[in-house]
Amino acid sequence: MGLIINHEPTPYFHRLFADTAFSNLKEELKGALKIQDKLTAARCLQRMGRICLHLNHFAQALDYHLQADKLLAETGQEVGRASNLNDIGVVYHRNKQRGEARKAFNQALGIFQSRKHPTGIASTQMKIGHWFSSQHMFDSGFYYQRIALSNFQELNDQAGIAENYNEVGNIYEDQHRYDSAFLYFNRSVMLGEVVKDTALLIEAINNVGDIYRKTGRYELALRSTRRAMGLAVTTRELFHMGSIYRDMAKTFHALGRDDSAFFYQRACHQLMLDIFSTETSTQLAVLQTLYEVGNKNTEIAHLEAVRRTHLAIVAIVLLLLLCGALIISRQRLRIKNAELLRKEELAAHHAEQTRLEVKQQALQQELELKSRELTTHTLNTIQKNQFLETLQKQVGEILIDPRRDQRRPLKQLQLQISQNINNGQHWDDFQRIFDQVHASFFVRLKAHCDMLTKTDLRLVALLKMNLESEQVATLLGISADSLRVMRHRLRKKMNLEHSQGLTQFIQSI
């Protein structure tokens, strides 16, 4: 069974008289657009899209449905738009673009759910279930068909339940679970008789016959298939008749009645030729209407004459036309997909830029935090050294006192203070934080001059922080004169010119 296009059975004239229906819809569309009746225009476009889909013109069908989607969105017809999205999903599914089909079905389901439209929800769930089962994902197919069935039963929608039973039966048949398939096909037959859906009833009865044949009950199979054939002949459902003739031929062959099997196989072949002839005329007529080709009657008559005399040539031409239409449709869809991909890439690029900006801000904040930590660490060290210098001075004054019993412990205390002023651990902590704030500074410095001592590096780091000379001397534990000597020696090691300032050079590194 093919994918359900809408909840209503497809009218027979859509196939046999599609040219007339299409022409009438096109005229109605022109009138609606002339008076700015967007809703009527959208409905015409949707029906035109369905006709094109029946004739396998996927590209044109998608184009009409997309135009309808735009008009329905502009008029705020969300329920109608969801129905049209389901049609778009069917076009994608028939064209083997299953990912795009699932997106359209999901979007339709979301709209129906937001609008609390139970019939639309159930119908869309049935389409999603078929989407899964067509890819042999039977567990998911069963899941969606069962929740669709539950919704149809709650609505007492007998037609929907009948279609659902037929879908479930098809899943069981694909799994070769013929007893379960037979049960659901029978249920579909009984409800089809109640709702008088002839097309569904013919398909369900023929499915029952198919199960009888596959399980070796050939006489029962013939009985069911003949019943389906009677209904198809009465209603002139030619497309079901072809399937029925083919199943009759298979059953007679299984019974060893090859004469009858040959008869029905030939009848199926002849019916397919008749349908092909009718479809050919219809498709040519619709193509003429689609592309505004003049002299319609003359052109079709000419093509009919060619078909009668050179049927094989016409078949080849039609095959080429269909292949060309398929290539064009795939190309258009590929272009649309490429545009969507480009938009997604732009969105991803924007998101990446935003992420980098946020990361940069975080790093800047971290750098500022480390800078404040470095400044605090340096100031604390300055205060400690100043305190220790004051304490050392006071101890020196005490040493002048002639009382010799105090000299020895005071000298020991003075030595400890001197050692504590330039404690190496403080400088290690200082350098660690400094490296975090001024990344790779010492690497660049050594690239310029690799003869610097550890003391030189400490002096350069303090000058990089723009500290005053008095603070630098305190941190290094030396006098102002000693600091001037150190700066002079550092200038020589760096080969700086007389006019070039040491601090300015260090800031430039």
C-alpha distance (Angstrom), angle and dihedral (degrees) to the residues before:
residue distance angle dihedral
M1 . . .
G2 3.80 . .
L3 3.77 125.5 .
I4 3.81 112.8 -74.3
I5 3.79 109.1 -111.0
N6 3.78 97.5 -164.7
H7 3.76 138.5 -16.4
E8 3.80 92.2 -100.1
P9 3.83 118.8 76.7
T10 3.80 111.7 -103.0
P11 3.83 109.6 -104.6
Y12 3.80 113.8 -115.0
F13 3.81 92.7 -128.7
H14 3.81 89.7 64.9
R15 3.78 87.8 77.6
L16 3.80 106.7 26.7
F17 3.80 96.8 38.0
A18 3.80 100.9 23.9
D19 3.80 92.3 130.1
T20 3.82 92.7 59.4
A21 3.80 92.8 41.7
F22 3.80 91.2 48.0
S23 3.81 93.0 49.1
N24 3.80 91.7 49.6
L25 3.81 91.5 48.6
K26 3.79 91.2 49.1
E27 3.80 91.7 53.3
E28 3.80 90.5 47.3
L29 3.82 88.8 49.9
K30 3.81 92.1 52.9
G31 3.81 90.9 51.5
A32 3.81 92.7 47.6
L33 3.81 92.5 50.2
K34 3.79 91.0 47.7
I35 3.82 91.8 58.9
Q36 3.85 93.4 36.3
D37 3.83 93.0 -113.5
K38 3.78 95.5 157.0
L39 3.81 95.8 174.2
T40 3.81 94.4 55.8
A41 3.82 89.9 43.4
A42 3.81 90.3 53.1
R43 3.81 92.2 50.8
C44 3.81 91.1 49.8
L45 3.79 91.1 50.0
Q46 3.79 91.3 49.2
R47 3.82 92.2 52.0
M48 3.81 91.2 45.7
G49 3.79 88.4 52.3
R50 3.80 90.8 52.6
I51 3.81 91.5 51.8
C52 3.80 90.9 50.2
L53 3.80 89.7 49.7
H54 3.82 91.5 52.5
L55 3.81 87.6 53.5
N56 3.84 91.0 47.8
H57 3.82 94.4 -114.0
F58 3.80 92.2 140.9
A59 3.80 98.8 168.9
Q60 3.82 94.3 51.0
A61 3.82 91.4 42.6
L62 3.81 91.2 53.7
D63 3.81 91.2 46.6
Y64 3.82 92.6 54.1
H65 3.81 93.0 45.6
L66 3.81 91.6 49.5
Q67 3.82 90.3 51.2
A68 3.81 88.8 49.8
D69 3.81 90.3 49.1
K70 3.82 91.0 55.1
L71 3.83 93.3 50.1
L72 3.82 93.2 45.2
A73 3.81 90.0 50.9
E74 3.82 90.7 50.3
T75 3.81 92.0 51.0
G76 3.82 93.5 45.3
Q77 3.82 93.1 -120.7
E78 3.80 95.0 149.5
V79 3.82 97.3 165.5
G80 3.81 91.4 49.5
R81 3.79 89.1 46.2
A82 3.82 90.9 53.2
S83 3.82 90.1 52.5
N84 3.81 89.4 50.6
L85 3.83 90.3 48.6
N86 3.79 88.1 56.5
D87 3.83 87.9 54.2
I88 3.81 89.1 50.5
G89 3.80 89.0 51.4
V90 3.81 90.2 52.7
V91 3.83 90.9 51.9
Y92 3.81 91.1 51.8
H93 3.81 91.4 45.7
R94 3.80 93.1 50.8
N95 3.81 88.7 48.6
K96 3.86 90.6 53.2
Q97 3.82 92.6 -112.6
R98 3.77 92.8 129.8
G99 3.81 96.5 164.6
E100 3.81 92.4 56.6
A101 3.81 89.9 44.0
R102 3.81 91.9 55.2
K103 3.82 91.3 49.3
A104 3.82 91.1 53.4
F105 3.83 92.3 47.6
N106 3.81 91.8 48.2
Q107 3.81 91.2 49.6
A108 3.81 91.1 49.7
L109 3.81 91.1 48.1
G110 3.81 90.8 50.5
I111 3.82 91.6 53.3
F112 3.80 93.6 46.8
Q113 3.80 90.5 48.9
S114 3.81 93.3 48.4
R115 3.82 89.5 49.6
K116 3.81 91.6 43.8
H117 3.82 91.7 -126.4
P118 3.83 103.3 161.5
T119 3.82 97.9 -173.4
G120 3.81 91.7 50.7
I121 3.81 90.8 46.6
A122 3.81 92.8 52.4
S123 3.81 93.9 44.5
T124 3.82 91.8 50.1
Q125 3.79 92.3 46.3
M126 3.81 88.1 54.6
K127 3.82 90.2 52.7
I128 3.81 91.2 50.0
G129 3.79 89.5 49.3
H130 3.81 90.1 53.1
W131 3.83 88.7 47.5
F132 3.80 89.9 58.3
S133 3.82 96.3 42.8
S134 3.84 92.1 49.1
Q135 3.82 86.1 63.0
H136 3.82 91.6 46.6
M137 3.82 91.3 -108.8
F138 3.79 88.8 136.6
D139 3.82 99.4 166.4
S140 3.80 91.5 58.0
G141 3.81 90.1 41.4
F142 3.81 90.6 54.8
Y143 3.80 91.2 46.7
Y144 3.80 95.0 56.5
Q145 3.81 94.2 40.1
R146 3.80 90.6 52.9
I147 3.80 95.5 50.1
A148 3.83 88.3 45.6
L149 3.81 88.8 51.8
S150 3.80 90.7 49.6
N151 3.81 90.4 52.6
F152 3.83 93.1 46.7
Q153 3.80 90.2 49.9
E154 3.79 91.2 50.1
L155 3.82 88.6 52.0
N156 3.82 91.1 43.9
D157 3.82 86.4 -129.3
Q158 3.80 100.1 164.0
A159 3.83 94.4 -178.1
G160 3.80 91.1 52.2
I161 3.80 91.6 47.3
A162 3.81 90.5 50.5
E163 3.81 92.1 52.2
N164 3.79 90.3 46.0
Y165 3.81 92.8 52.3
N166 3.81 89.4 52.2
E167 3.84 90.8 50.6
V168 3.81 92.0 49.7
G169 3.80 90.2 47.7
N170 3.80 89.9 53.6
I171 3.82 90.8 53.3
Y172 3.80 91.4 51.4
E173 3.81 90.6 47.0
D174 3.82 91.0 51.8
Q175 3.81 87.0 54.1
H176 3.84 91.2 48.8
R177 3.81 89.6 -118.1
Y178 3.79 91.6 138.6
D179 3.83 98.9 169.6
S180 3.81 91.9 58.1
A181 3.81 91.8 41.4
F182 3.83 90.2 51.9
L183 3.82 90.9 51.0
Y184 3.80 94.2 53.4
F185 3.82 94.9 41.6
N186 3.82 88.9 53.7
R187 3.79 90.6 50.4
S188 3.80 89.3 51.2
V189 3.81 90.4 51.3
M190 3.80 93.0 52.2
L191 3.81 93.5 49.1
G192 3.81 91.8 42.2
E193 3.81 88.0 59.0
V194 3.80 90.2 51.0
V195 3.82 96.5 49.6
K196 3.85 92.3 36.2
D197 3.81 93.8 -131.8
T198 3.79 97.0 159.9
A199 3.80 97.6 -173.6
L200 3.81 91.9 51.3
L201 3.82 91.5 43.3
I202 3.81 92.7 52.6
E203 3.81 91.6 49.9
A204 3.81 94.0 46.1
I205 3.83 94.1 48.1
N206 3.80 90.4 47.8
N207 3.83 89.2 49.5
V208 3.81 89.2 53.7
G209 3.81 89.1 52.6
D210 3.78 89.6 48.5
I211 3.83 90.6 55.6
Y212 3.82 90.7 48.7
R213 3.82 89.3 53.0
K214 3.81 94.4 46.8
T215 3.82 90.4 51.0
G216 3.83 94.2 48.6
R217 3.85 98.1 -106.1
Y218 3.79 94.1 127.2
E219 3.82 101.0 164.5
L220 3.81 91.0 52.6
A221 3.78 88.2 46.3
L222 3.82 90.8 55.0
R223 3.81 90.8 48.7
S224 3.81 93.6 52.8
T225 3.78 94.6 42.2
R226 3.84 91.6 49.5
R227 3.79 89.8 51.5
A228 3.81 90.3 52.0
M229 3.82 89.3 47.0
G230 3.81 91.4 52.9
L231 3.80 91.5 54.1
A232 3.82 91.9 45.0
V233 3.81 92.5 50.8
T234 3.82 91.7 47.4
T235 3.81 93.3 51.0
R236 3.84 94.3 33.2
E237 3.80 92.1 -124.2
L238 3.79 91.6 167.8
F239 3.78 95.8 175.7
H240 3.82 92.3 56.0
M241 3.83 90.1 44.6
G242 3.80 90.6 60.8
S243 3.81 91.3 55.5
I244 3.81 90.6 44.8
Y245 3.82 93.6 51.7
R246 3.79 89.9 49.6
D247 3.84 92.0 51.0
M248 3.83 90.7 47.3
A249 3.81 89.7 53.8
K250 3.82 91.2 50.5
T251 3.82 92.1 49.9
F252 3.83 94.7 48.5
H253 3.79 89.6 48.0
A254 3.81 89.9 52.9
L255 3.83 88.2 51.6
G256 3.81 90.2 51.8
R257 3.81 91.9 -114.5
D258 3.78 95.4 128.9
D259 3.83 94.8 164.6
S260 3.78 90.3 62.8
A261 3.81 90.4 40.6
F262 3.81 89.6 53.9
F263 3.82 91.0 47.7
Y264 3.81 93.6 54.4
Q265 3.79 93.4 40.8
R266 3.81 88.8 54.3
A267 3.82 90.4 45.4
C268 3.82 88.7 52.1
H269 3.80 90.5 49.7
Q270 3.82 92.3 49.1
L271 3.80 91.4 46.9
M272 3.79 90.2 51.4
L273 3.81 89.1 52.2
D274 3.82 90.4 50.6
I275 3.79 91.4 47.7
F276 3.79 90.3 46.0
S277 3.80 89.5 51.8
T278 3.81 92.1 49.4
E279 3.81 92.5 43.4
T280 3.79 90.1 48.8
S281 3.78 92.3 55.2
T282 3.79 92.1 45.1
Q283 3.80 95.0 47.9
L284 3.79 92.3 47.9
A285 3.80 90.2 50.3
V286 3.79 92.9 49.4
L287 3.80 91.2 47.1
Q288 3.79 89.4 52.4
T289 3.82 90.5 52.1
L290 3.80 92.9 44.7
Y291 3.76 95.8 55.7
E292 3.80 99.3 34.0
V293 3.81 96.0 -116.7
G294 3.80 112.1 176.3
N295 3.77 129.6 -132.8
K296 3.78 93.0 37.7
N297 3.80 99.0 174.0
T298 3.82 94.0 47.0
E299 3.80 93.2 48.3
I300 3.83 94.7 47.8
A301 3.81 91.6 47.1
H302 3.78 88.9 52.3
L303 3.78 91.8 49.7
E304 3.82 90.9 47.8
A305 3.81 90.4 53.4
V306 3.79 89.8 50.9
R307 3.80 90.4 47.9
R308 3.83 92.9 53.8
T309 3.76 94.1 50.1
H310 3.79 101.1 32.4
L311 3.80 107.6 25.0
A312 3.77 92.8 158.3
I313 3.82 92.0 54.1
V314 3.79 92.1 49.4
A315 3.81 90.4 49.7
I316 3.81 90.3 53.6
V317 3.82 91.5 47.7
L318 3.78 91.4 49.3
L319 3.77 90.6 48.3
L320 3.81 90.0 52.8
L321 3.80 90.8 47.9
L322 3.79 91.5 50.5
C323 3.80 91.2 47.3
G324 3.81 89.9 49.6
A325 3.79 91.3 49.0
L326 3.80 90.0 48.8
I327 3.82 91.8 50.1
I328 3.81 91.1 48.3
S329 3.80 91.8 47.4
R330 3.79 92.4 49.6
Q331 3.80 90.6 47.0
R332 3.80 92.0 51.8
L333 3.77 91.9 47.4
R334 3.81 89.9 46.5
I335 3.82 89.6 53.3
K336 3.80 91.0 49.5
N337 3.80 90.6 48.3
A338 3.81 90.5 48.4
E339 3.81 89.8 52.7
L340 3.80 90.6 50.2
L341 3.81 89.8 48.4
R342 3.81 90.5 50.5
K343 3.80 90.7 52.2
E344 3.80 90.6 48.8
E345 3.81 90.6 50.2
L346 3.81 90.6 50.0
A347 3.79 90.1 49.9
A348 3.81 90.3 48.7
H349 3.82 90.3 48.3
H350 3.81 90.7 50.9
A351 3.80 90.4 48.4
E352 3.82 90.5 50.1
Q353 3.82 91.0 50.0
T354 3.80 89.9 50.2
R355 3.81 90.3 49.4
L356 3.82 91.5 50.2
E357 3.81 91.4 48.4
V358 3.80 90.6 51.4
K359 3.81 90.0 47.4
Q360 3.82 90.8 48.5
Q361 3.81 90.8 51.0
A362 3.81 89.7 49.6
L363 3.79 91.2 49.9
Q364 3.80 90.7 47.6
Q365 3.79 90.3 51.7
E366 3.81 90.1 47.8
L367 3.82 90.1 49.6
E368 3.79 91.2 50.5
L369 3.80 89.3 49.0
K370 3.81 91.4 51.0
S371 3.81 90.2 46.8
R372 3.80 90.7 53.7
E373 3.80 89.1 46.3
L374 3.81 90.5 51.9
T375 3.79 91.8 48.3
T376 3.81 91.5 47.9
H377 3.79 91.3 47.5
T378 3.80 91.4 49.9
L379 3.81 93.9 47.4
N380 3.79 91.0 48.4
T381 3.80 89.6 51.5
I382 3.82 91.1 48.6
Q383 3.79 91.4 50.6
K384 3.79 91.7 47.8
N385 3.80 93.1 49.0
Q386 3.81 91.9 46.6
F387 3.77 89.5 51.2
L388 3.77 91.5 48.5
E389 3.82 91.3 47.9
T390 3.80 89.6 53.0
L391 3.78 90.8 47.4
Q392 3.79 90.5 48.1
K393 3.79 90.5 51.4
Q394 3.79 91.3 51.3
V395 3.79 91.3 49.5
G396 3.82 89.0 51.0
E397 3.77 90.0 54.4
I398 3.80 90.0 50.7
L399 3.78 90.0 53.1
I400 3.79 90.1 61.8
D401 3.78 87.5 66.0
P402 3.80 109.1 105.2
R403 3.78 92.6 -133.8
R404 3.76 99.4 111.8
D405 3.83 96.7 -168.4
Q406 3.87 88.5 75.2
R407 3.77 99.2 48.4
R408 3.75 100.6 79.3
P409 3.86 98.8 52.0
L410 3.78 90.8 40.1
K411 3.79 91.8 52.9
Q412 3.78 89.5 51.5
L413 3.82 90.4 50.1
Q414 3.81 90.8 48.9
L415 3.81 90.5 52.2
Q416 3.81 91.7 51.5
I417 3.80 90.8 49.9
S418 3.81 91.2 51.1
Q419 3.77 91.0 50.7
N420 3.81 91.4 48.8
I421 3.81 95.0 51.8
N422 3.80 93.2 72.4
N423 3.79 100.0 28.7
G424 3.81 106.8 172.6
Q425 3.82 93.3 -141.4
H426 3.82 90.3 65.4
W427 3.79 89.9 53.1
D428 3.83 91.8 49.0
D429 3.81 90.5 53.2
F430 3.78 89.8 45.6
Q431 3.83 93.1 51.7
R432 3.82 92.4 47.8
I433 3.80 92.8 54.7
F434 3.80 91.9 40.0
D435 3.84 90.5 55.2
Q436 3.79 90.2 52.7
V437 3.81 92.9 51.7
H438 3.81 97.2 39.4
A439 3.80 101.4 34.3
S440 3.83 116.3 -158.0
F441 3.84 91.6 -2.0
F442 3.82 94.7 130.6
V443 3.83 90.4 45.1
R444 3.82 90.4 56.9
L445 3.82 90.5 42.6
K446 3.82 93.7 53.4
A447 3.81 89.7 46.5
H448 3.82 86.3 61.3
C449 3.82 96.2 40.4
D450 3.82 123.8 6.3
M451 3.83 97.8 179.2
L452 3.81 97.3 79.2
T453 3.79 119.8 125.5
K454 3.77 126.2 -139.6
T455 3.81 89.8 -99.0
D456 3.82 89.9 50.8
L457 3.79 90.6 52.0
R458 3.82 91.1 51.7
L459 3.80 90.5 51.3
V460 3.82 92.0 48.8
A461 3.84 91.1 50.0
L462 3.82 91.8 51.8
L463 3.82 91.3 47.8
K464 3.83 88.8 49.8
M465 3.81 87.2 59.4
N466 3.84 91.6 55.9
L467 3.82 93.4 -122.2
E468 3.78 119.7 167.1
S469 3.81 118.8 -103.5
E470 3.80 92.2 -110.9
Q471 3.82 91.0 54.3
V472 3.82 91.8 46.5
A473 3.80 91.6 51.3
T474 3.79 91.2 48.8
L475 3.79 92.3 50.2
L476 3.81 91.6 48.7
G477 3.80 92.1 44.4
I478 3.84 94.0 -125.5
S479 3.78 137.6 115.8
A480 3.80 125.3 -98.7
D481 3.83 90.2 -106.3
S482 3.79 91.5 52.5
L483 3.80 89.0 49.8
R484 3.83 91.2 54.4
V485 3.81 89.7 51.3
M486 3.83 91.0 50.0
R487 3.81 91.9 49.7
H488 3.82 90.5 49.5
R489 3.82 92.3 51.3
L490 3.81 90.9 46.2
R491 3.82 91.0 53.9
K492 3.81 90.0 53.4
K493 3.81 93.0 49.8
M494 3.80 89.6 51.4
N495 3.82 92.6 46.3
L496 3.79 92.5 -129.0
E497 3.78 120.1 175.2
H498 3.80 118.9 -116.9
S499 3.81 92.1 -110.0
Q500 3.79 93.7 50.1
G501 3.82 115.8 91.7
L502 3.81 117.1 -132.4
T503 3.80 95.7 -141.7
Q504 3.81 93.1 46.4
F505 3.81 90.3 50.8
I506 3.79 92.6 50.6
Q507 3.81 90.9 49.3
S508 3.79 89.7 54.1
I509 3.82 94.6 56.6
